[in-house]
Structure formats: C-alpha cells, structure tokens
Amino acid sequence: MANSIWTIEEFTCAGCGMNYAATREEHSEAHTGSFKCGICSGVVHAWSGKHHFFGWQAVKTRPPVFGKRWAGVGW
C-alpha cells in the first residue's frame, strides 16, 4: 500500500540536458525502475527501493530573453 505523501522531483538528462519532473511515491515494498529521455534515449533516472516514480513530464522552461536586461531602466 502506498503512503499518501507524494513529492515532485526534477531530473536532468546527462546526455542532452533535457529537464524532467516526476512524482515520487513511497511504498511499503521495494520497487525498481528507470526512465529514459525522450530526446536522446539516455537513462535520466533509475531507482530501487521503497519508492516509485511516475508521471514523468518534460519541464517547460522559458528561453532567455536577449536585449531585455535593462528593460524599464530610464537612461
């Protein structure tokens, strides 16, 4: 039976740098598993223990905005 406490954790693929988030769920029994990157197929995270990860999603980040560093500063 799973514990009612879930946490969201973030991971970065070592192969291509893609960021992912997954929900970690604690269990009373041991689980093993892994998640592979959708871009380069590298292993993003592998686990073994009394927890499980599910709901993997790519983390949407905002790209840097160039030329806006001093926006709003009256020169």
All heavy atoms as a GROMACS GRO file, in nm:
protein
  584
    1MET      N    1   0.084  -0.118   0.000
    1MET     CA    2   0.000   0.000   0.000
    1MET      C    3   0.089   0.125   0.000
    1MET      O    4   0.187   0.133   0.071
    1MET     CB    5  -0.090  -0.002   0.122
    1MET     CG    6  -0.184   0.115   0.128
    1MET     SD    7  -0.297   0.094   0.266
    1MET     CE    8  -0.397   0.232   0.239
    2ALA      N    9   0.052   0.219  -0.076
    2ALA     CA   10   0.132   0.341  -0.089
    2ALA      C   11   0.101   0.440   0.022
    2ALA      O   12  -0.010   0.447   0.072
    2ALA     CB   13   0.104   0.406  -0.224
    3ASN      N   14   0.202   0.514   0.058
    3ASN     CA   15   0.187   0.623   0.154
    3ASN      C   16   0.112   0.736   0.084
    3ASN      O   17   0.114   0.749  -0.037
    3ASN     CB   18   0.326   0.668   0.198
    3ASN     CG   19   0.322   0.761   0.316
    3ASN    OD1   20   0.221   0.822   0.345
    3ASN    ND2   21   0.434   0.772   0.383
    4SER      N   22   0.046   0.820   0.159
    4SER     CA   23  -0.031   0.929   0.098
    4SER      C   24   0.055   1.051   0.064
    4SER      O   25   0.004   1.147   0.008
    4SER     CB   26  -0.146   0.970   0.191
    4SER     OG   27  -0.094   1.019   0.312
    5ILE      N   28   0.183   1.048   0.095
    5ILE     CA   29   0.270   1.163   0.068
    5ILE      C   30   0.343   1.143  -0.063
    5ILE      O   31   0.413   1.044  -0.082
    5ILE     CB   32   0.371   1.184   0.183
    5ILE    CG1   33   0.297   1.216   0.312
    5ILE    CG2   34   0.470   1.294   0.147
    5ILE    CD1   35   0.386   1.228   0.432
    6TRP      N   36   0.323   1.237  -0.154
    6TRP     CA   37   0.392   1.237  -0.283
    6TRP      C   38   0.477   1.363  -0.290
    6TRP      O   39   0.441   1.467  -0.236
    6TRP     CB   40   0.293   1.240  -0.398
    6TRP     CG   41   0.209   1.118  -0.415
    6TRP    CD1   42   0.218   1.000  -0.347
    6TRP    CD2   43   0.101   1.101  -0.506
    6TRP    NE1   44   0.122   0.913  -0.390
    6TRP    CE2   45   0.049   0.972  -0.489
    6TRP    CE3   46   0.043   1.183  -0.602
    6TRP    CZ2   47  -0.057   0.923  -0.564
    6TRP    CZ3   48  -0.062   1.134  -0.677
    6TRP    CH2   49  -0.110   1.005  -0.658
    7THR      N   50   0.589   1.353  -0.356
    7THR     CA   51   0.672   1.470  -0.380
    7THR      C   52   0.704   1.476  -0.529
    7THR      O   53   0.710   1.374  -0.596
    7THR     CB   54   0.804   1.466  -0.299
    7THR    OG1   55   0.876   1.347  -0.333
    7THR    CG2   56   0.778   1.470  -0.151
    8ILE      N   57   0.726   1.596  -0.578
    8ILE     CA   58   0.765   1.615  -0.718
    8ILE      C   59   0.914   1.645  -0.718
    8ILE      O   60   0.960   1.734  -0.646
    8ILE     CB   61   0.686   1.730  -0.784
    8ILE    CG1   62   0.540   1.700  -0.770
    8ILE    CG2   63   0.734   1.754  -0.925
    8ILE    CD1   64   0.452   1.718  -0.885
    9GLU      N   65   0.988   1.568  -0.798
    9GLU     CA   66   1.132   1.586  -0.806
    9GLU      C   67   1.170   1.615  -0.951
    9GLU      O   68   1.103   1.570  -1.043
    9GLU     CB   69   1.203   1.461  -0.755
    9GLU     CG   70   1.174   1.436  -0.608
    9GLU     CD   71   1.258   1.324  -0.549
    9GLU    OE1   72   1.363   1.290  -0.607
    9GLU    OE2   73   1.218   1.271  -0.445
   10GLU      N   74   1.278   1.689  -0.968
   10GLU     CA   75   1.325   1.724  -1.102
   10GLU      C   76   1.458   1.654  -1.130
   10GLU      O   77   1.541   1.638  -1.041
   10GLU     CB   78   1.339   1.874  -1.118
   10GLU     CG   79   1.206   1.945  -1.118
   10GLU     CD   80   1.216   2.090  -1.159
   10GLU    OE1   81   1.324   2.136  -1.202
   10GLU    OE2   82   1.112   2.160  -1.149
   11PHE      N   83   1.475   1.615  -1.257
   11PHE     CA   84   1.594   1.544  -1.301
   11PHE      C   85   1.640   1.604  -1.433
   11PHE      O   86   1.560   1.656  -1.510
   11PHE     CB   87   1.562   1.395  -1.324
   11PHE     CG   88   1.508   1.326  -1.202
   11PHE    CD1   89   1.372   1.323  -1.177
   11PHE    CD2   90   1.593   1.265  -1.112
   11PHE    CE1   91   1.320   1.260  -1.065
   11PHE    CE2   92   1.544   1.202  -0.999
   11PHE     CZ   93   1.407   1.200  -0.975
   12THR      N   94   1.770   1.594  -1.460
   12THR     CA   95   1.827   1.643  -1.585
   12THR      C   96   1.898   1.527  -1.654
   12THR      O   97   1.976   1.455  -1.591
   12THR     CB   98   1.928   1.757  -1.559
   12THR    OG1   99   1.859   1.863  -1.494
   12THR    CG2  100   1.987   1.809  -1.689
   13CYS      N  101   1.871   1.510  -1.781
   13CYS     CA  102   1.936   1.406  -1.859
   13CYS      C  103   2.084   1.441  -1.875
   13CYS      O  104   2.118   1.552  -1.919
   13CYS     CB  105   1.870   1.393  -1.996
   13CYS     SG  106   1.951   1.274  -2.104
   14ALA      N  107   2.170   1.347  -1.840
   14ALA     CA  108   2.314   1.370  -1.852
   14ALA      C  109   2.358   1.373  -1.998
   14ALA      O  110   2.460   1.433  -2.031
   14ALA     CB  111   2.391   1.262  -1.777
   15GLY      N  112   2.281   1.311  -2.086
   15GLY     CA  113   2.318   1.304  -2.227
   15GLY      C  114   2.292   1.432  -2.304
   15GLY      O  115   2.377   1.478  -2.380
   16CYS      N  116   2.174   1.491  -2.285
   16CYS     CA  117   2.139   1.608  -2.367
   16CYS      C  118   2.097   1.730  -2.286
   16CYS      O  119   2.076   1.837  -2.343
   16CYS     CB  120   2.028   1.571  -2.465
   16CYS     SG  121   1.868   1.538  -2.388
   17GLY      N  122   2.081   1.715  -2.155
   17GLY     CA  123   2.047   1.830  -2.071
   17GLY      C  124   1.898   1.858  -2.058
   17GLY      O  125   1.860   1.958  -1.998
   18MET      N  126   1.813   1.773  -2.115
   18MET     CA  127   1.668   1.793  -2.105
   18MET      C  128   1.626   1.776  -1.959
   18MET      O  129   1.674   1.687  -1.889
   18MET     CB  130   1.596   1.690  -2.193
   18MET     CG  131   1.449   1.705  -2.196
   18MET     SD  132   1.407   1.857  -2.283
   18MET     CE  133   1.231   1.848  -2.277
   19ASN      N  134   1.536   1.863  -1.913
   19ASN     CA  135   1.487   1.858  -1.775
   19ASN      C  136   1.352   1.788  -1.769
   19ASN      O  137   1.266   1.810  -1.854
   19ASN     CB  138   1.474   1.998  -1.718
   19ASN     CG  139   1.608   2.066  -1.704
   19ASN    OD1  140   1.704   2.006  -1.658
   19ASN    ND2  141   1.616   2.190  -1.745
   20TYR      N  142   1.336   1.705  -1.665
   20TYR     CA  143   1.212   1.631  -1.644
   20TYR      C  144   1.168   1.644  -1.499
   20TYR      O  145   1.252   1.666  -1.410
   20TYR     CB  146   1.231   1.481  -1.674
   20TYR     CG  147   1.256   1.451  -1.819
   20TYR    CD1  148   1.384   1.442  -1.870
   20TYR    CD2  149   1.149   1.430  -1.905
   20TYR    CE1  150   1.406   1.413  -2.003
   20TYR    CE2  151   1.170   1.402  -2.039
   20TYR     CZ  152   1.298   1.393  -2.088
   20TYR     OH  153   1.319   1.365  -2.220
   21ALA      N  154   1.040   1.627  -1.475
   21ALA     CA  155   0.984   1.622  -1.339
   21ALA      C  156   0.903   1.494  -1.328
   21ALA      O  157   0.840   1.450  -1.424
   21ALA     CB  158   0.897   1.743  -1.312
   22ALA      N  159   0.906   1.434  -1.209
   22ALA     CA  160   0.828   1.312  -1.183
   22ALA      C  161   0.778   1.316  -1.040
   22ALA      O  162   0.836   1.381  -0.953
   22ALA     CB  163   0.914   1.188  -1.206
   23THR      N  164   0.671   1.244  -1.016
   23THR     CA  165   0.615   1.233  -0.882
   23THR      C  166   0.674   1.110  -0.815
   23THR      O  167   0.676   1.002  -0.874
   23THR     CB  168   0.462   1.220  -0.889
   23THR    OG1  169   0.410   1.334  -0.957
   23THR    CG2  170   0.401   1.213  -0.750
   24ARG      N  171   0.724   1.129  -0.694
   24ARG     CA  172   0.781   1.019  -0.616
   24ARG      C  173   0.677   0.976  -0.513
   24ARG      O  174   0.622   1.058  -0.440
   24ARG     CB  175   0.908   1.065  -0.545
   24ARG     CG  176   0.967   0.958  -0.455
   24ARG     CD  177   1.090   1.012  -0.384
   24ARG     NE  178   1.131   0.922  -0.280
   24ARG     CZ  179   1.256   0.896  -0.249
   24ARG    NH1  180   1.353   0.958  -0.314
   24ARG    NH2  181   1.285   0.813  -0.152
   25GLU      N  182   0.652   0.847  -0.508
   25GLU     CA  183   0.554   0.790  -0.416
   25GLU      C  184   0.624   0.685  -0.330
   25GLU      O  185   0.693   0.597  -0.381
   25GLU     CB  186   0.440   0.727  -0.496
   25GLU     CG  187   0.332   0.664  -0.411
   25GLU     CD  188   0.223   0.603  -0.497
   25GLU    OE1  189   0.253   0.539  -0.598
   25GLU    OE2  190   0.106   0.622  -0.460
   26GLU      N  191   0.606   0.694  -0.200
   26GLU     CA  192   0.665   0.598  -0.107
   26GLU      C  193   0.576   0.473  -0.099
   26GLU      O  194   0.454   0.483  -0.102
   26GLU     CB  195   0.679   0.659   0.032
   26GLU     CG  196   0.774   0.778   0.037
   26GLU     CD  197   0.918   0.742   0.001
   26GLU    OE1  198   0.965   0.632   0.039
   26GLU    OE2  199   0.983   0.823  -0.067
   27HIS      N  200   0.638   0.357  -0.090
   27HIS     CA  201   0.568   0.229  -0.080
   27HIS      C  202   0.623   0.148   0.037
   27HIS      O  203   0.733   0.174   0.085
   27HIS     CB  204   0.587   0.147  -0.209
   27HIS     CG  205   0.512   0.199  -0.325
   27HIS    ND1  206   0.386   0.155  -0.357
   27HIS    CD2  207   0.543   0.291  -0.419
   27HIS    CE1  208   0.343   0.218  -0.465
   27HIS    NE2  209   0.438   0.302  -0.505
   28SER      N  210   0.548   0.050   0.080
   28SER     CA  211   0.594  -0.038   0.188
   28SER      C  212   0.680  -0.152   0.132
   28SER      O  213   0.753  -0.216   0.205
   28SER     CB  214   0.475  -0.095   0.266
   28SER     OG  215   0.390  -0.166   0.178
   29GLU      N  216   0.671  -0.176   0.001
   29GLU     CA  217   0.751  -0.280  -0.064
   29GLU      C  218   0.848  -0.217  -0.164
   29GLU      O  219   0.823  -0.109  -0.217
   29GLU     CB  220   0.659  -0.377  -0.138
   29GLU     CG  221   0.562  -0.450  -0.047
   29GLU     CD  222   0.467  -0.539  -0.124
   29GLU    OE1  223   0.484  -0.554  -0.247
   29GLU    OE2  224   0.374  -0.592  -0.062
   30ALA      N  225   0.957  -0.287  -0.190
   30ALA     CA  226   1.061  -0.236  -0.280
   30ALA      C  227   1.013  -0.237  -0.426
   30ALA      O  228   0.940  -0.327  -0.468
   30ALA     CB  229   1.187  -0.319  -0.267
   31HIS      N  230   1.053  -0.135  -0.500
   31HIS     CA  231   1.025  -0.121  -0.643
   31HIS      C  232   1.156  -0.087  -0.714
   31HIS      O  233   1.243  -0.022  -0.657
   31HIS     CB  234   0.927  -0.006  -0.669
   31HIS     CG  235   0.787  -0.035  -0.632
   31HIS    ND1  236   0.744  -0.048  -0.504
   31HIS    CD2  237   0.679  -0.054  -0.710
   31HIS    CE1  238   0.615  -0.073  -0.502
   31HIS    NE2  239   0.572  -0.076  -0.627
   32THR      N  240   1.167  -0.127  -0.839
   32THR     CA  241   1.278  -0.085  -0.922
   32THR      C  242   1.223  -0.032  -1.053
   32THR      O  243   1.113  -0.070  -1.095
   32THR     CB  244   1.376  -0.201  -0.954
   32THR    OG1  245   1.305  -0.303  -1.023
   32THR    CG2  246   1.438  -0.257  -0.827
   33GLY      N  247   1.296   0.055  -1.115
   33GLY     CA  248   1.253   0.108  -1.243
   33GLY      C  249   1.352   0.209  -1.296
   33GLY      O  250   1.452   0.240  -1.231
   34SER      N  251   1.324   0.257  -1.414
   34SER     CA  252   1.408   0.360  -1.475
   34SER      C  253   1.325   0.439  -1.574
   34SER      O  254   1.219   0.395  -1.618
   34SER     CB  255   1.530   0.298  -1.544
   34SER     OG  256   1.489   0.217  -1.652
   35PHE      N  257   1.375   0.557  -1.608
   35PHE     CA  258   1.310   0.643  -1.706
   35PHE      C  259   1.414   0.688  -1.806
   35PHE      O  260   1.522   0.731  -1.768
   35PHE     CB  261   1.246   0.765  -1.638
   35PHE     CG  262   1.186   0.861  -1.735
   35PHE    CD1  263   1.063   0.833  -1.794
   35PHE    CD2  264   1.252   0.977  -1.770
   35PHE    CE1  265   1.008   0.921  -1.886
   35PHE    CE2  266   1.196   1.065  -1.861
   35PHE     CZ  267   1.074   1.036  -1.919
   36LYS      N  268   1.381   0.676  -1.936
   36LYS     CA  269   1.472   0.716  -2.043
   36LYS      C  270   1.426   0.847  -2.106
   36LYS      O  271   1.307   0.873  -2.119
   36LYS     CB  272   1.480   0.608  -2.150
   36LYS     CG  273   1.552   0.484  -2.104
   36LYS     CD  274   1.569   0.387  -2.217
   36LYS     CE  275   1.648   0.266  -2.171
   36LYS     NZ  276   1.672   0.174  -2.282
   37CYS      N  277   1.522   0.925  -2.148
   37CYS     CA  278   1.499   1.054  -2.212
   37CYS      C  279   1.428   1.035  -2.346
   37CYS      O  280   1.464   0.947  -2.425
   37CYS     CB  281   1.633   1.124  -2.233
   37CYS     SG  282   1.620   1.285  -2.313
   38GLY      N  283   1.329   1.119  -2.371
   38GLY     CA  284   1.257   1.116  -2.497
   38GLY      C  285   1.334   1.177  -2.612
   38GLY      O  286   1.298   1.159  -2.728
   39ILE      N  287   1.443   1.248  -2.582
   39ILE     CA  288   1.524   1.312  -2.686
   39ILE      C  289   1.640   1.223  -2.729
   39ILE      O  290   1.655   1.192  -2.846
   39ILE     CB  291   1.580   1.448  -2.636
   39ILE    CG1  292   1.468   1.540  -2.589
   39ILE    CG2  293   1.667   1.515  -2.743
   39ILE    CD1  294   1.370   1.581  -2.696
   40CYS      N  295   1.723   1.180  -2.633
   40CYS     CA  296   1.844   1.104  -2.667
   40CYS      C  297   1.841   0.958  -2.622
   40CYS      O  298   1.936   0.885  -2.644
   40CYS     CB  299   1.966   1.174  -2.610
   40CYS     SG  300   1.982   1.159  -2.430
   41SER      N  301   1.735   0.915  -2.555
   41SER     CA  302   1.716   0.778  -2.505
   41SER      C  303   1.813   0.738  -2.394
   41SER      O  304   1.825   0.621  -2.361
   41SER     CB  305   1.725   0.675  -2.620
   41SER     OG  306   1.624   0.699  -2.714
   42GLY      N  307   1.884   0.835  -2.336
   42GLY     CA  308   1.970   0.806  -2.222
   42GLY      C  309   1.887   0.788  -2.096
   42GLY      O  310   1.775   0.839  -2.085
   43VAL      N  311   1.940   0.715  -1.999
   43VAL     CA  312   1.869   0.694  -1.873
   43VAL      C  313   1.877   0.823  -1.791
   43VAL      O  314   1.986   0.869  -1.757
   43VAL     CB  315   1.927   0.576  -1.793
   43VAL    CG1  316   1.860   0.563  -1.658
   43VAL    CG2  317   1.910   0.446  -1.872
   44VAL      N  318   1.762   0.880  -1.762
   44VAL     CA  319   1.755   1.003  -1.684
   44VAL      C  320   1.764   0.969  -1.536
   44VAL      O  321   1.835   1.034  -1.460
   44VAL     CB  322   1.624   1.080  -1.713
   44VAL    CG1  323   1.610   1.200  -1.622
   44VAL    CG2  324   1.618   1.121  -1.858
   45HIS      N  325   1.693   0.863  -1.494
   45HIS     CA  326   1.695   0.824  -1.353
   45HIS      C  327   1.659   0.676  -1.342
   45HIS      O  328   1.570   0.628  -1.412
   45HIS     CB  329   1.596   0.908  -1.273
   45HIS     CG  330   1.598   0.882  -1.126
   45HIS    ND1  331   1.709   0.908  -1.048
   45HIS    CD2  332   1.505   0.830  -1.043
   45HIS    CE1  333   1.682   0.875  -0.922
   45HIS    NE2  334   1.559   0.827  -0.917
   46ALA      N  335   1.729   0.605  -1.255
   46ALA     CA  336   1.698   0.466  -1.222
   46ALA      C  337   1.682   0.459  -1.070
   46ALA      O  338   1.755   0.526  -0.997
   46ALA     CB  339   1.809   0.373  -1.268
   47TRP      N  340   1.588   0.379  -1.023
   47TRP     CA  341   1.562   0.372  -0.880
   47TRP      C  342   1.540   0.228  -0.835
   47TRP      O  343   1.503   0.142  -0.913
   47TRP     CB  344   1.442   0.459  -0.841
   47TRP     CG  345   1.313   0.418  -0.906
   47TRP    CD1  346   1.219   0.332  -0.857
   47TRP    CD2  347   1.264   0.462  -1.032
   47TRP    NE1  348   1.115   0.321  -0.945
   47TRP    CE2  349   1.140   0.401  -1.054
   47TRP    CE3  350   1.311   0.549  -1.129
   47TRP    CZ2  351   1.064   0.421  -1.168
   47TRP    CZ3  352   1.235   0.569  -1.243
   47TRP    CH2  353   1.114   0.507  -1.260
   48SER      N  354   1.567   0.206  -0.708
   48SER     CA  355   1.547   0.078  -0.642
   48SER      C  356   1.526   0.107  -0.495
   48SER      O  357   1.609   0.170  -0.431
   48SER     CB  358   1.670  -0.011  -0.663
   48SER     OG  359   1.653  -0.132  -0.593
   49GLY      N  360   1.416   0.065  -0.441
   49GLY     CA  361   1.388   0.090  -0.300
   49GLY      C  362   1.238   0.099  -0.276
   49GLY      O  363   1.158   0.060  -0.360
   50LYS      N  364   1.203   0.153  -0.164
   50LYS     CA  365   1.063   0.160  -0.125
   50LYS      C  366   0.996   0.288  -0.175
   50LYS      O  367   0.926   0.356  -0.102
   50LYS     CB  368   1.050   0.147   0.027
   50LYS     CG  369   1.092   0.010   0.075
   50LYS     CD  370   1.061  -0.012   0.219
   50LYS     CE  371   1.094  -0.156   0.256
   50LYS     NZ  372   1.055  -0.189   0.390
   51HIS      N  373   1.022   0.318  -0.300
   51HIS     CA  374   0.960   0.433  -0.365
   51HIS      C  375   0.947   0.404  -0.514
   51HIS      O  376   1.010   0.312  -0.567
   51HIS     CB  377   1.041   0.560  -0.341
   51HIS     CG  378   1.184   0.548  -0.383
   51HIS    ND1  379   1.281   0.495  -0.302
   51HIS    CD2  380   1.246   0.579  -0.499
   51HIS    CE1  381   1.396   0.496  -0.364
   51HIS    NE2  382   1.378   0.545  -0.486
   52HIS      N  383   0.864   0.480  -0.579
   52HIS     CA  384   0.839   0.465  -0.722
   52HIS      C  385   0.820   0.604  -0.782
   52HIS      O  386   0.770   0.694  -0.716
   52HIS     CB  387   0.712   0.380  -0.744
   52HIS     CG  388   0.677   0.362  -0.888
   52HIS    ND1  389   0.753   0.288  -0.974
   52HIS    CD2  390   0.574   0.411  -0.961
   52HIS    CE1  391   0.697   0.290  -1.094
   52HIS    NE2  392   0.589   0.365  -1.089
   53PHE      N  393   0.861   0.622  -0.906
   53PHE     CA  394   0.844   0.749  -0.976
   53PHE      C  395   0.745   0.730  -1.090
   53PHE      O  396   0.751   0.630  -1.162
   53PHE     CB  397   0.978   0.798  -1.032
   53PHE     CG  398   1.073   0.842  -0.926
   53PHE    CD1  399   1.163   0.754  -0.869
   53PHE    CD2  400   1.074   0.974  -0.883
   53PHE    CE1  401   1.251   0.796  -0.771
   53PHE    CE2  402   1.162   1.017  -0.785
   53PHE     CZ  403   1.251   0.927  -0.728
   54PHE      N  404   0.654   0.825  -1.106
   54PHE     CA  405   0.557   0.818  -1.214
   54PHE      C  406   0.520   0.959  -1.260
   54PHE      O  407   0.559   1.057  -1.198
   54PHE     CB  408   0.431   0.742  -1.169
   54PHE     CG  409   0.352   0.812  -1.062
   54PHE    CD1  410   0.245   0.894  -1.096
   54PHE    CD2  411   0.383   0.796  -0.928
   54PHE    CE1  412   0.172   0.959  -0.998
   54PHE    CE2  413   0.311   0.860  -0.829
   54PHE     CZ  414   0.204   0.942  -0.864
   55GLY      N  415   0.446   0.966  -1.368
   55GLY     CA  416   0.401   1.096  -1.418
   55GLY      C  417   0.513   1.180  -1.477
   55GLY      O  418   0.512   1.302  -1.464
   56TRP      N  419   0.608   1.116  -1.543
   56TRP     CA  420   0.723   1.189  -1.599
   56TRP      C  421   0.676   1.289  -1.704
   56TRP      O  422   0.597   1.256  -1.791
   56TRP     CB  423   0.821   1.090  -1.661
   56TRP     CG  424   0.894   1.009  -1.560
   56TRP    CD1  425   0.854   0.890  -1.506
   56TRP    CD2  426   1.018   1.040  -1.499
   56TRP    NE1  427   0.945   0.845  -1.416
   56TRP    CE2  428   1.048   0.935  -1.409
   56TRP    CE3  429   1.108   1.145  -1.512
   56TRP    CZ2  430   1.164   0.934  -1.333
   56TRP    CZ3  431   1.223   1.143  -1.436
   56TRP    CH2  432   1.250   1.039  -1.348
   57GLN      N  433   0.726   1.412  -1.693
   57GLN     CA  434   0.694   1.516  -1.789
   57GLN      C  435   0.817   1.604  -1.812
   57GLN      O  436   0.894   1.627  -1.720
   57GLN     CB  437   0.581   1.606  -1.738
   57GLN     CG  438   0.449   1.536  -1.728
   57GLN     CD  439   0.338   1.632  -1.689
   57GLN    OE1  440   0.363   1.742  -1.642
   57GLN    NE2  441   0.215   1.590  -1.708
   58ALA      N  442   0.830   1.650  -1.935
   58ALA     CA  443   0.937   1.745  -1.965
   58ALA      C  444   0.906   1.875  -1.893
   58ALA      O  445   0.791   1.918  -1.888
   58ALA     CB  446   0.948   1.768  -2.114
   59VAL      N  447   1.008   1.937  -1.835
   59VAL     CA  448   0.991   2.065  -1.766
   59VAL      C  449   1.000   2.175  -1.870
   59VAL      O  450   1.100   2.185  -1.942
   59VAL     CB  451   1.098   2.084  -1.657
   59VAL    CG1  452   1.088   2.222  -1.595
   59VAL    CG2  453   1.085   1.976  -1.550
   60LYS      N  454   0.897   2.253  -1.880
   60LYS     CA  455   0.895   2.364  -1.975
   60LYS      C  456   0.961   2.484  -1.911
   60LYS      O  457   0.914   2.535  -1.811
   60LYS     CB  458   0.752   2.396  -2.016
   60LYS     CG  459   0.685   2.282  -2.088
   60LYS     CD  460   0.542   2.314  -2.120
   60LYS     CE  461   0.478   2.194  -2.186
   60LYS     NZ  462   0.336   2.212  -2.207
   61THR      N  463   1.071   2.525  -1.970
   61THR     CA  464   1.142   2.642  -1.919
   61THR      C  465   1.128   2.754  -2.021
   61THR      O  466   1.112   2.730  -2.140
   61THR     CB  467   1.291   2.612  -1.896
   61THR    OG1  468   1.348   2.569  -2.018
   61THR    CG2  469   1.310   2.506  -1.790
   62ARG      N  470   1.134   2.875  -1.972
   62ARG     CA  471   1.127   2.990  -2.061
   62ARG      C  472   1.266   3.018  -2.114
   62ARG      O  473   1.363   3.022  -2.038
   62ARG     CB  474   1.075   3.111  -1.985
   62ARG     CG  475   0.932   3.088  -1.935
   62ARG     CD  476   0.882   3.207  -1.862
   62ARG     NE  477   0.854   3.311  -1.959
   62ARG     CZ  478   0.830   3.436  -1.927
   62ARG    NH1  479   0.832   3.476  -1.802
   62ARG    NH2  480   0.804   3.525  -2.019
   63PRO      N  481   1.279   3.035  -2.245
   63PRO     CA  482   1.410   3.066  -2.300
   63PRO      C  483   1.455   3.204  -2.254
   63PRO      O  484   1.372   3.290  -2.224
   63PRO     CB  485   1.388   3.062  -2.452
   63PRO     CG  486   1.243   3.088  -2.468
   63PRO     CD  487   1.176   3.030  -2.345
   64PRO      N  488   1.586   3.226  -2.249
   64PRO     CA  489   1.634   3.358  -2.210
   64PRO      C  490   1.591   3.464  -2.311
   64PRO      O  491   1.584   3.438  -2.430
   64PRO     CB  492   1.786   3.344  -2.208
   64PRO     CG  493   1.815   3.224  -2.290
   64PRO     CD  494   1.693   3.135  -2.282
   65VAL      N  495   1.561   3.581  -2.262
   65VAL     CA  496   1.520   3.692  -2.349
   65VAL      C  497   1.639   3.785  -2.360
   65VAL      O  498   1.680   3.848  -2.263
   65VAL     CB  499   1.398   3.765  -2.290
   65VAL    CG1  500   1.360   3.883  -2.379
   65VAL    CG2  501   1.282   3.670  -2.274
   66PHE      N  502   1.696   3.790  -2.479
   66PHE     CA  503   1.814   3.873  -2.500
   66PHE      C  504   1.772   4.017  -2.530
   66PHE      O  505   1.672   4.042  -2.593
   66PHE     CB  506   1.897   3.816  -2.615
   66PHE     CG  507   1.950   3.680  -2.584
   66PHE    CD1  508   1.891   3.566  -2.637
   66PHE    CD2  509   2.058   3.665  -2.499
   66PHE    CE1  510   1.939   3.441  -2.607
   66PHE    CE2  511   2.107   3.539  -2.468
   66PHE     CZ  512   2.047   3.427  -2.522
   67GLY      N  513   1.850   4.110  -2.480
   67GLY     CA  514   1.823   4.251  -2.505
   67GLY      C  515   1.722   4.312  -2.409
   67GLY      O  516   1.683   4.426  -2.425
   68LYS      N  517   1.678   4.240  -2.309
   68LYS     CA  518   1.577   4.289  -2.217
   68LYS      C  519   1.634   4.308  -2.075
   68LYS      O  520   1.560   4.334  -1.983
   68LYS     CB  521   1.460   4.191  -2.209
   68LYS     CG  522   1.389   4.168  -2.338
   68LYS     CD  523   1.281   4.269  -2.357
   68LYS     CE  524   1.202   4.238  -2.483
   68LYS     NZ  525   1.088   4.317  -2.497
   69ARG      N  526   1.763   4.294  -2.060
   69ARG     CA  527   1.823   4.301  -1.927
   69ARG      C  528   1.794   4.432  -1.857
   69ARG      O  529   1.766   4.437  -1.739
   69ARG     CB  530   1.972   4.280  -1.936
   69ARG     CG  531   2.039   4.281  -1.802
   69ARG     CD  532   2.185   4.247  -1.812
   69ARG     NE  533   2.246   4.254  -1.682
   69ARG     CZ  534   2.374   4.248  -1.661
   69ARG    NH1  535   2.456   4.236  -1.761
   69ARG    NH2  536   2.422   4.255  -1.540
   70TRP      N  537   1.801   4.541  -1.930
   70TRP     CA  538   1.784   4.672  -1.869
   70TRP      C  539   1.647   4.731  -1.899
   70TRP      O  540   1.629   4.851  -1.890
   70TRP     CB  541   1.894   4.767  -1.916
   70TRP     CG  542   2.031   4.714  -1.881
   70TRP    CD1  543   2.121   4.663  -1.967
   70TRP    CD2  544   2.088   4.704  -1.752
   70TRP    NE1  545   2.233   4.620  -1.901
   70TRP    CE2  546   2.214   4.646  -1.766
   70TRP    CE3  547   2.046   4.736  -1.623
   70TRP    CZ2  548   2.300   4.620  -1.659
   70TRP    CZ3  549   2.131   4.711  -1.517
   70TRP    CH2  550   2.255   4.654  -1.536
   71ALA      N  551   1.552   4.647  -1.934
   71ALA     CA  552   1.418   4.696  -1.964
   71ALA      C  553   1.362   4.766  -1.842
   71ALA      O  554   1.372   4.719  -1.729
   71ALA     CB  555   1.328   4.581  -2.006
   72GLY      N  556   1.303   4.880  -1.862
   72GLY     CA  557   1.244   4.954  -1.752
   72GLY      C  558   1.337   5.050  -1.684
   72GLY      O  559   1.297   5.128  -1.597
   73VAL      N  560   1.465   5.046  -1.717
   73VAL     CA  561   1.562   5.137  -1.657
   73VAL      C  562   1.568   5.261  -1.743
   73VAL      O  563   1.594   5.255  -1.864
   73VAL     CB  564   1.702   5.072  -1.648
   73VAL    CG1  565   1.802   5.172  -1.594
   73VAL    CG2  566   1.697   4.948  -1.563
   74GLY      N  567   1.538   5.374  -1.686
   74GLY     CA  568   1.539   5.500  -1.761
   74GLY      C  569   1.677   5.556  -1.776
   74GLY      O  570   1.736   5.603  -1.680
   75TRP      N  571   1.732   5.550  -1.896
   75TRP     CA  572   1.865   5.605  -1.922
   75TRP      C  573   1.854   5.732  -1.995
   75TRP      O  574   1.805   5.765  -2.087
   75TRP     CB  575   1.949   5.505  -2.001
   75TRP     CG  576   1.990   5.390  -1.918
   75TRP    CD1  577   1.909   5.292  -1.869
   75TRP    CD2  578   2.118   5.357  -1.871
   75TRP    NE1  579   1.978   5.202  -1.795
   75TRP    CE2  580   2.109   5.240  -1.796
   75TRP    CE3  581   2.242   5.414  -1.884
   75TRP    CZ2  582   2.217   5.180  -1.734
   75TRP    CZ3  583   2.349   5.352  -1.824
   75TRP    CH2  584   2.337   5.237  -1.749
   0.00000   0.00000   0.00000
